Amino acid sequence: MQLSDSDAGALRDLARRYFGDEGDLLESLALLSVRLSRAQPCSDTDTGTRFGGTALLPAGHAWPTTRTGKPLSFLAQVSTADIAVPAGVPGLPGDTLLAFFYEADKQEGWGSDPGDGQFWAVIPVSPADAAAVASPPGSRSFTAYRMVARTVTTIPDYDEPSVGGLDEYDDAFDRLAADLDCGDEAPWHRMFGWPDLRQRAMRLDCQLAAHGLNADDSEDYDSPRAAELAPGAEDWLLLLQLDTDDDIGWMWGDAGTVYFWIRRQDLLAERFDRTWMIFQCC
């Protein structure tokens, strides 16, 4: 849940007003996030952080497809030189473009099934080795916009396991967010920090699917194996949250959001091929 540009003092005061002594817990869970705001239309091959346009890929790199050969759609490019990674998060690789893809035509693959990994890709690209690759037939193209990064504060949604007993104060969460949002409006495109949930918390879903369990199958979700894997869910970091955005041409289901996640150890190792994506809508 994004709190826009609110300072730490305002969060502290309002957390105590709405949650009493338990406000200390909420304040301790606040995380910095990088908000990506749409600036102006840009060149389709701009080498900075942009959404839409033409994919820049390593020379000779194949366009990502599903297992049946359906081409994915290029969504976004993040230049790591533009991103001030929040404290406590492993750094992004230097001077790298991260190209984000998803099967945006039929919007297949919502991330609950372990077989869904074929429906997205995150590809690191060296700017010195980047070549423009036209979107193949069967994929979708989107208007190119330069994105501007700034740091914002986020707190967990009341459905996040980390908030413990505070989850019963859903109205208080809503009031606190309204007091701190500074009039900021969607779309909320962000990197790192807490996600803006459309449904349930996602870290456990990522953990289960990455280990071969179906997060939408109650027998898998509540199994002894799931309980063994649950502690590792805390390793998952929000790499990129892409909201529905009419100007770019994104409508994710019913005004939903797609979330790319990566484990802390995989980010340290620059293993972007191990990214997991979750799709949620209202």
C-alpha positions in Angstrom: 0.0 0.0 0.0 1.6 3.2 -1.2 1.7 6.3 1.1 3.1 8.6 -1.5 5.6 11.3 -0.2 4.5 11.2 3.4 7.3 11.6 5.9 8.2 9.2 8.7 6.8 11.5 11.3 3.4 11.7 9.7 3.3 7.9 9.5 4.3 7.5 13.1 1.7 9.9 14.4 -1.2 8.4 12.4 -0.2 4.8 13.1 -0.5 5.6 16.8 -3.8 7.4 16.3 -5.4 4.5 14.5 -3.7 1.5 16.1 -2.6 2.7 19.5 0.5 0.9 20.9 0.3 -1.6 18.0 1.1 1.3 15.6 4.8 0.6 16.4 4.5 -2.7 14.5 3.0 -1.0 11.4 5.7 1.7 11.5 8.4 -0.9 11.7 7.1 -2.7 8.6 7.2 0.4 6.4 9.4 -0.1 3.3 10.7 2.3 0.7 9.7 1.8 -2.9 10.6 3.2 -6.2 7.5 4.8 -7.9 7.7 4.9 -11.7 5.5 7.8 -13.1 4.7 8.3 -16.7 6.4 11.4 -18.2 6.1 12.1 -21.9 5.9 9.9 -25.0 9.4 8.9 -26.1 11.2 7.2 -28.9 10.3 3.5 -29.3 13.9 2.6 -28.9 14.8 5.0 -26.0 17.5 3.4 -23.8 16.2 4.8 -20.5 13.4 3.5 -18.3 10.3 3.3 -20.4 7.1 1.4 -20.8 6.0 0.2 -24.2 7.8 0.7 -27.5 10.3 -1.6 -29.1 12.2 -4.3 -27.2 16.0 -3.9 -27.0 17.6 -7.4 -26.7 21.1 -8.8 -26.8 22.3 -9.2 -30.4 21.0 -12.6 -31.6 18.8 -13.2 -28.6 15.6 -15.1 -29.5 12.2 -13.4 -28.8 10.6 -15.1 -25.8 7.7 -17.4 -26.5 5.4 -19.8 -24.7 6.1 -23.5 -25.0 3.6 -23.7 -27.9 5.6 -20.9 -29.7 3.2 -18.0 -29.0 5.3 -14.8 -28.8 5.2 -12.8 -25.5 4.5 -9.1 -25.6 7.1 -6.5 -24.6 5.8 -4.4 -21.7 8.6 -2.4 -20.1 12.3 -1.6 -19.9 14.0 -0.6 -16.7 17.4 1.1 -16.9 19.1 0.2 -13.6 21.0 3.5 -13.9 17.7 5.3 -13.2 16.8 3.3 -10.0 17.9 4.2 -6.5 17.5 0.8 -4.9 16.1 1.1 -1.3 18.3 0.2 1.6 18.2 -3.4 2.6 17.5 -4.6 -0.9 20.3 -6.3 -3.0 21.5 -3.9 -5.7 20.4 -4.2 -9.3 23.2 -5.0 -11.8 25.0 -1.8 -13.0 24.4 -0.3 -16.4 21.8 -2.9 -17.4 18.4 -2.7 -19.2 15.8 -5.1 -17.8 13.3 -6.1 -20.5 9.9 -7.3 -19.1 7.6 -9.5 -21.2 4.2 -11.1 -20.7 1.6 -13.0 -22.7 -0.5 -9.9 -23.0 -2.7 -11.0 -25.9 -4.9 -13.5 -24.1 -3.4 -12.7 -20.7 -2.7 -16.3 -19.9 -0.7 -17.4 -16.9 -1.7 -15.8 -13.6 1.1 -17.3 -11.6 -0.7 -19.8 -9.3 0.2 -22.8 -11.4 3.9 -24.0 -11.6 3.5 -24.3 -15.4 2.7 -20.6 -15.7 6.4 -19.6 -15.9 6.2 -19.9 -19.7 4.0 -16.8 -19.9 6.5 -14.2 -18.9 10.2 -13.4 -19.1 12.7 -10.8 -17.7 15.8 -10.4 -19.8 18.9 -8.4 -18.7 20.5 -6.5 -21.6 23.8 -4.6 -21.8 23.2 -1.2 -23.5 26.4 -1.7 -25.5 25.0 -5.0 -26.9 21.3 -3.9 -27.3 19.6 -4.3 -30.6 16.0 -3.2 -31.4 13.8 -6.2 -32.3 10.3 -5.6 -33.8 7.4 -7.3 -32.1 6.5 -10.5 -34.0 3.0 -11.2 -35.2 0.8 -12.5 -32.4 2.3 -10.2 -29.8 1.0 -6.8 -28.7 2.7 -3.5 -28.9 2.2 -0.5 -26.6 2.7 3.2 -26.7 6.2 4.2 -25.5 6.4 6.5 -22.5 9.5 7.6 -20.6 9.1 6.8 -16.9 10.5 8.9 -14.0 11.6 7.3 -10.7 11.1 8.7 -7.2 11.1 7.2 -3.8 7.9 6.6 -1.8 6.9 4.9 1.4 4.8 1.8 1.5 3.1 -0.2 4.3 1.7 -3.7 4.1 -1.9 -4.3 3.2 -4.0 -5.7 6.1 -4.1 -9.1 4.2 -0.3 -9.5 4.5 0.8 -12.1 7.1 3.4 -9.7 8.5 0.8 -7.4 10.1 -0.3 -10.1 12.6 -3.3 -9.1 14.7 -3.6 -5.8 12.9 -5.5 -7.4 10.1 -8.8 -6.9 12.0 -8.4 -3.1 11.6 -9.2 -3.0 7.9 -11.1 0.3 8.2 -8.1 1.8 10.1 -5.8 0.8 7.3 -8.1 2.6 4.8 -8.3 5.7 6.9 -4.6 5.9 7.4 -3.9 5.4 3.7 -6.4 8.2 2.9 -4.7 10.6 5.3 -1.2 9.8 3.9 -1.8 9.5 0.1 -1.3 13.2 -0.6 -3.8 13.1 -3.4 -1.7 10.6 -5.4 -3.7 8.6 -7.9 -3.3 5.4 -9.9 -1.7 4.0 -11.9 0.7 2.7 -9.3 3.8 1.4 -11.1 6.5 0.5 -8.6 9.6 -1.4 -7.8 10.4 -3.0 -4.4 8.5 -2.2 -1.2 5.0 -3.6 -0.5 2.6 -4.4 -3.3 -0.8 -2.8 -3.8 -2.9 -5.9 -3.4 -6.0 -6.6 -5.6 -6.6 -9.9 -3.9 -4.5 -11.8 -1.4 -0.8 -11.6 -0.3 1.5 -13.2 -3.0 4.8 -14.2 -1.5 3.6 -17.7 -0.5 1.9 -18.2 -3.9 5.3 -17.4 -5.6 7.1 -19.8 -3.2 4.7 -22.7 -3.8 4.5 -22.3 -7.6 8.2 -22.1 -7.9 8.5 -25.4 -6.0 5.9 -27.2 -8.1 2.7 -26.7 -6.0 -0.5 -25.0 -7.3 -1.3 -22.1 -5.1 -5.0 -22.2 -6.2 -5.4 -25.9 -5.2 -6.4 -26.2 -1.6 -4.8 -29.6 -1.2 -1.5 -28.1 -2.3 -1.9 -24.8 -0.5 -2.7 -26.5 2.9 -0.3 -29.4 2.5 2.6 -30.3 4.8 5.0 -29.5 2.0 3.5 -26.0 1.7 4.0 -25.5 5.5 7.7 -26.5 5.0 8.2 -24.0 2.2 6.3 -21.2 3.9 9.3 -19.6 5.8 11.1 -19.2 2.5 8.3 -17.0 1.2 9.9 -14.0 3.0 12.8 -14.2 0.5 10.6 -12.9 -2.4 11.0 -9.2 -3.3 8.7 -7.1 -5.5 10.8 -6.5 -8.6 8.2 -4.6 -10.6 4.5 -3.8 -10.2 2.6 -2.8 -13.4 -0.8 -1.4 -12.9 -3.6 -1.0 -15.4 -2.8 2.1 -17.5 -5.1 3.2 -20.2 -2.7 5.7 -21.8 -0.1 2.9 -22.4 -2.8 0.5 -23.5 -2.7 -1.9 -20.5 -5.9 -3.3 -19.1 -5.1 -6.3 -16.9 -8.4 -8.2 -16.5 -10.8 -6.1 -14.7 -8.6 -3.1 -13.8 -5.9 -5.4 -12.3 -2.2 -5.4 -11.8 0.7 -7.7 -12.8 3.5 -8.2 -10.3 7.0 -9.6 -11.1 8.7 -11.1 -8.0 12.3 -12.4 -7.5 13.9 -14.1 -4.5 16.6 -12.1 -2.7 19.3 -14.7 -3.5 18.3 -14.7 -7.2 18.5 -11.0 -7.4 22.0 -11.1 -5.8 23.0 -13.7 -8.4 21.3 -11.7 -11.2 19.2 -14.8 -12.1 16.3 -12.9 -13.7 15.3 -16.1 -15.4 13.9 -17.2 -12.0 11.5 -14.3 -11.7 7.9 -15.2 -10.9 4.8 -13.2 -11.9 1.4 -13.0 -10.3 -1.7 -11.5 -12.0 -4.5 -10.1 -9.9 -7.6 -8.2 -10.7 -10.7 -7.0 -8.9 
